[in-house]
Amino acid sequence: MKGILVQKYGGTSVATPARIRRVCRRIAESVRAGHPVVAVVSAMGHTTDRLIALAHQVSPSPPARELDMLAANGETITAPLVAMCLQSMDVPAISLTGLQAGVRTSGHHSKARIKEIATDRIRAELQAGRVCVVAGFQGVTEDNEITTLGRGGSDTTAVALAAALGEHACEIYTDVDAIYSGDPRVVAHPSRISHISYEEMLELAAVGARIMHPRAVELGELYGVAIHVRSSFKKGPGTMIVAEVPMEDRNRVRGVAHESNVAKITVRGVPDRPGVAAALFEPLGAASISVDVIVQNVGLTGATDITFTVDEGELRQAVALVQEANRQIGAAEVLSSGGLAKLSIVGTGMLGTPGIAARMFRALAERKINIEMISTSEIRITCLVARSKAEEGVRALHSAFELDQA
């Protein structure tokens, strides 16, 4: 018997009965090639968005626990439909919820993290010759409370299952045929990336590339699971996310990413003393609010200004927490604004290469795109700009670094 094949199918891949049948034909091909298959599925189309919108129609502030109970149903609907379809093709299959698949998580509703996966049930079903169709995006706590993993959580489920089953590869089927140097909806001729390192993909995912969820990439790197991104709709080589990329793929800048749903918070007149930053950011961490770009300006009067970015959807909650923390800190004021975007360039080849930042800044300046904040890592440079300028900025950077398809 060949190794277990873990495949993940995204929402667009299973959006209609016709697409579900197409997915099932692909799964059937893998089974007939001798692979035991675990298929992780997302909710159909925009089901999760509709469920969340429905929740907000009946409650102005839906409790997090009930919202997870509701949102998890999208995947729970898809899984049995796929299993039924496989059975109609004479492929033995069984659908499993996150609970039944043994996915154990933390208790952070809507942002839970996988703590462990008990694979006994899945292994037993595979041994019996059945395809396991697992509802992605969801799990259960030690107290049997249903949780969800956040956007892109089905990717995380799939990679975690591959790791727990001891496999070294996971196939992610989506509506794009590969990872590209820029968003094909924004850039006219992006280049397909055949191989990309975990490190580069993690940076791209963290700054707006929606192909892969960052936590899925982290798990892949931690457990040595190669992630193969492929199209559900056509044959093709796709992109391999791996530890080491071939020498010919080591460009200085691999890709340009952008994220539009960005807001910033500025705390002015922060006393310059130990513990202030901790008091400011600890409540945000406790509320599972991710803070990204952080800039601190050192003042001459014993006070500093601290500016950082958050997801715009979490701006109101973040501001409330910061204002509460400010009662202890004693800063002068808390300011906030939305309507921003992050533009980022990523590439391991940038490390130690002079002139990369200057070229980025010049490309944006020539388009009269003002930079509000700058953040860097060893392989990434991110600029905060007006949201209305984001797509123009992506095209400018893509051109400046000669990333167009040859």
N, C-alpha and C positions, 0 to 999 in steps of 0.2 A: 504494500500500500504506500502511495506517495504521501508527502507531508501535508498537514492540514493547511488549507488555503483560507485565509481570512480576507473577505471582501466587504467593502462598505459602499453603499449606494445612497447618494444624496437625494434631497427632496425633489429636484427637477428630474432625476432619473426614474422616480416612481410616481410622478405627478398624475398620471392617467392610467386607466386599465391597459391601454396599448403599450405604454412604457413599462408597466409592471411585467407584461408578457415578454417584452424585449429583455428585461433584466433577467427573467427566469430562464430564457433561452441561453443566456450567457452562463448563468449558474449551472444549468444542465450540461453545457459543454465541458465545464470544469469537472463535474461529477463523472461524466463519461470518459474523461481523460484519466480517471483514477484518483482524483483528489477528494478527500473528505472536505466539506465546505462549511464554514461559518459565515453567514451573510448578515452584516449589520445594516439596518435600514433606518432612514430618517422619515420624518412625517411627509406626507404627500404635499408637494407644492408649497403653498403658503398657509398650510393648516395651522401651524403653531401661531403665526401672526394673527390669524382669524380668532383662534381661541383666546389669545391674550386680549385682543380688541373686545371680544364678547365679555370677558371678565370686567373690563373697565366700563362697559355699558351698564353693568348691574351693580358695580361698586366703585366709588371714586378712588379707593385705595385697597385693592384686593390683598388679603393676608398672604404672605409669602408661601405658607404651607399649602393653602388651598390653590394658589396659582400653580404650584408644582403638580398638585394632583390633577389639575385640569390640563396643563401643558403636556404632561407625559402621555396623554391619550393619543396624540398625533402619531407617535411611533407605534403605540400599541394597536392602532388601527392598521397601519401599513404591514406589520409583521405577519398577521394571519392571512392577509390578502396575498402576500407573496408566497406563503406556505401553501395556501389553497391552489394557487396557480401552478406551483411546482408539482403538486400532487396530481393535477389534471394532466401534466406532461409525463406521468408515471415516474416522477422523481420523489422518493420518500422524503418528507420534510416535516418539521415541527416548528411552531413559533414559540418564542420565549420572551417574556418581559425581562426587564433588567433584574428584578427580584429573582425570577426563575433561572436566569443565566448566572446568578451568583455575584452580581456587581454590588459591592459594598462601598458606601461613600461616607464622606463627612456630612455633617448636618446643616451645611450652609445652603439654604434653599435658593434655587436658580443659579447657584455658583458652586455646587458641590464638587468635591474632588474625590476621585476613586482611591480608596484605601487598599483594597484587595479584591481579587476575583476568585471565588471558589468554583473551580472548573469541573467538579465531579459530574454535574448534570449534563453539561455540554459533552464531556468525553463519553459518557454513557450513551447519549443519543447518537453521536458520531460512530461509536462502536456498533450500534444497531443499524447503521447504514442510512441514517437520516441526515439531511441538511438541517442545520440549526439556523433559523431565521431570528435574529436577536433584535429587539427594539433598542435602538441606540439612544443616546442623550439622557438616559435615566438610570437610576440605581435606587438603593434602599439603605437606610441607616441601620445601626445595631438595634434601634427601637422599631424597626419596620416602617419607618416613615419614608414615603416616596420623595425622591429628590431629582432635580435635573442638573445637568452639567454646564449649562450656559450655551450660548451660540457656538455652533461647530462641535457640540458635544458628542455627536455620533462619530466623528473622526477619532476623538479621544477614546471612546468605547472600543472602536475597532483595533487601534494600535495597542491598547491595554490588553485586549483579548489575545492578540497575537503574542504579546510578551508572556502573558500568563500561561498560554498553551505551549510555550517554548519554541515558537516559530520565529524565523529571522526575516520575514517579509510580510507586508500587508498591502493589499491593493485598494486604493481609494478611487472609486468611479464617480465622476462628476460631469457637469455640463460643459467643461472645457477639456480640450484634448492634451493639455500639458501646462506646465508653468512657463510663463513668458516674462521677458525683460520689462514689460509694462502691461498695464491693463488693456486688452484688445479693444475694449469699448471706448478707450480714450486715445490710444496710440494707433496710428494707421498700420504700421508694419513692425510689430514687435518680433523679437527673435525667440524661438523656442529654446528653452534651456533643457538639455538632455540629462544632465546630472547637476545636482546642487547639494552643497553640504548642509548638514543639520543646522550648523551655526548660521549660515546665510539665510536658510529658510525660516529659522526662528526669528531672525531680525526682520525679514520681510513680512512675516505673519503678524509680528507685534506692531508693525507700523502701517498696517492697512491692507496687505495682500490677503484676500479672503479665501484663497484656495485651500489653505490648511489652518487648522486651529493651533495656536502656539503650544498648548499643553500636549497635543498629539505629537508634535515634533519633539518636544522635550522627552516624552516617554520613549519615542523611537530612538533618540540618542542615548538615553539612559540604559535601555535594554538591548540595544543593537538591532533594532527592527528596521530594516530598509523599507521605505514607504514609496510605493509605485503609484503615481497619480496618472490616471487614464480617463479616457472619455467613455461614457456609457453609450454613446450614439454612433461611434465609428471606430474602426480599428486604427491602431497607431502605437508608436513606441512610448508616448507619454514622457514623464519625467521621473527620474529616480532621485529620492532624497536619501543620501548616504553619508557615511563618515568621511570618505575621501573621494574627491572627484577626479576624473582623468585630467592629465596635465593640460590638454588643449582647451579645457573648459575653465581654466583659471584666469578669467578676465579681471581687470582691476575693479570695474563696477559691473555687477551681475544684473542688477535690476533697479527699477524706480517704482516706489510704492507711494500711495497717498491714502489718507484717512480723513474723511470730511466731518465726522460727527464729534468735533473737538471744541472744548470750552476751556477757559483759563480762569484761575483765581489768583488774585494778588493780595498778600497780607502786607500792608505798609507799616513802617515804624515798629518792626519787631525788635524787642530788646535783645541785645547781643550778649547772651549768657548761655551756659550749658543747659541742655534739657529742653530748650524752647522748641526746637525742631521736632523732637520726639513727642512733646505734648500736642503739637499741631497735627502730626501725621498718624499717630497711633489710633485716634478715633476713626479716621478714614479706613485704616487697615482693618479694624475690628468690624466695620460695616461692609467689608469686602469691596470697597471702592478703590479701583486701581488708579494710582497716580503715575503720570508719565514724566514728561519733560519738567525738570525742576531747575530754576535759576535763582540764585541768591546774590543780591547786590550788597556789597559791604559799604556801609555809610561811614561818615566821618564824625558823627555825633553820638556814637554808641548804639545806634539802631540800624537795622537792615530791612530790606524789602525781599520777600520770598514770593516767587511766582511759579505756579505749576499748572499742569493741564489734567483734565479729567474728561471722561466721556460726557457729551452734552446732555445725554439722558439722565445722568446722575448729578448734574450741576446743582439742582435745587437742594438735594439731600446733602451734598458735599458742602455747600455754602452754610447750611444750617449747622453742620457739625463743626466747621471751622469757626463760625461765630460763637458757638458754645465754648470751644477750646480757647478762644480769644479772651474770654472772661478770666481765665487763669493766666494767659500769656501777657495780656495788657498791651497789645499792638494798637497802633493809631486807628486803622480802619481795614475793612475787608471789601475788596472790589472783585467783580466778576463780569465776564462777558462771553458770549457764544459767537457763532458764525465764523469759526476758524477751521483750519485744516492743517494736517501735517504732510510735508513733502519729504521723502527720504530716498537716499541712494545707499545701496548695500553691496558689499563685495569684499571677500577676504584679501583680494589683491590690492585693496586700498591701503592696507597696513604698511606703513613705511614708504608710501609713494607720495612725494611732495606735489603740491599743486592741485590736488583733488578738490579740496574745499574752495579754493579760489575760483576754480572753473565752475563749480556749482553756484557760488554767489554771483559770479559774472553773468551766467546764463539767466538767472532770475532778474538781475538788475537790468539786463537788456530788454526784458519784457515788462519793466517797471513794476515788478512784483516785490512789495516790501516784506522784509523778514522781521517778524516780531520777537522770535526766540530761536535759539540754536541749541541743539543737543547732539552729542557725539558719543560713539563707542569706538572700539578699535576697528570695526568693519562697517560702521554706519554713520551717516551725517543726516540729521533731521532739522528741517526749518519749519517754523510755525508761520503760516501766511493766512490771508483772508480766504475764506471758503470759496468766494466767487472767482478766485484766481487759481484754484487748485489744479484743474484739468489743464489749463494753459501752462502751468508750471511743470506738470508731468511731461508734457510734450517738449517743452524747452530743455529739460534735463535729459530726456531720452535722446534728443538730437545732439546735445552737447557732448554726451559720452559715447556717441556713435553706436547706439544699441539697436538701430533699425536692422531688420532682416536683410541679409546680403542678397 
